[in-house]
């Protein structure tokens, strides 16, 4: 067993941070869409379900071993950050669903952790590491991030962002049925897709070219790829409720923005790194599982930030500014950048009051 520092002091600091964030006014609220009913600029306190394992020293190897000995598939780890509205609504709506909670408890032992925790831990494979370093190693850049571990501490799936109850049920069947051994999560979701006659539409005002290589098309602007598909309600919501907001639309002018049909396996694309691909193969290469999905690249074509998580106005602004301010050159994750900017806005507001 290893000790994770002064837990009492960390809890106090967490509460102080939450109270600080709660006073911040971010972007103006957007109207509720057909896909979501929360505003991502709201600051929420994070409380895990009572059936999550109480592991003050985060000995995940032991938790996983116990789950496996009980005949369960393994460990489900939920990474959050204090104040995260995406995390709060996922816990409340999806994990709070009695049917889903029963499914999770039947197949997994579950643990919740904060991305920014400095506590020490033992990872599912038995290695001692800090929670913060573990989160970064496992690719938990956005909150919430769900990680599933199976036999031998092997991570079998990572999914990012808010997952609706319906989508989360499919994720659970994907993992418990061990479909990850033969197919990607994105292709698995396609089995449940509903065909629609409506076309998702495009953004001709943003469209540039299918030649995405920065050496062939030199530019002083970073690149943003937006993956969409026909009949995608969430794509429509993203365009109408996020991209068309004045502040976001103005900021997008600082990018080269290309919209791609994520299901297109015919049209040839020269990728940002100079390879040939199609939009579908690129979508799969980035391990996306849903649309809309976004991918940012610097002026040299290097990948900076990619996600298929739900992106509402505040997250979109943070993502664009993360790229424009080149925070990635400091070694920062998106989540660290978002939290830092929130604190800066609060301090600025306090000085003007």
Secondary structure, 3 states (H helix, E strand, C coil): CCCCCCHHHHHHHHHHHHHHHHCCCCCCCCCCCCCCCCCCCCCECCCCCCCCCCCCCCEHHHHHHHHHHCCCCEEEEEEECCECHHHHHHHHHHCCCHHHHHHHHHHEEEEEEECCCCCEEECCCCCEEEHHHHHHHCCCCCCCEEEEECHHHCEEEEEECCCCHHHHHHHHHHHHCCHHHCCCHHHHHHCCCCCCCCCCCCCCCCCCCCECCCCCCCCCCEEEEEEECCCCHHHHHHHHHHHCCHHHHHHHCCEEEEEEECCCCCCCEECCCCCEECHHHHHHHCCCCCCCEEEEECCCCCEEEEECCCCCHHHHHHHHHHHHCCHHHHCCCHHHHHHHHHHHHHHHHHHHC
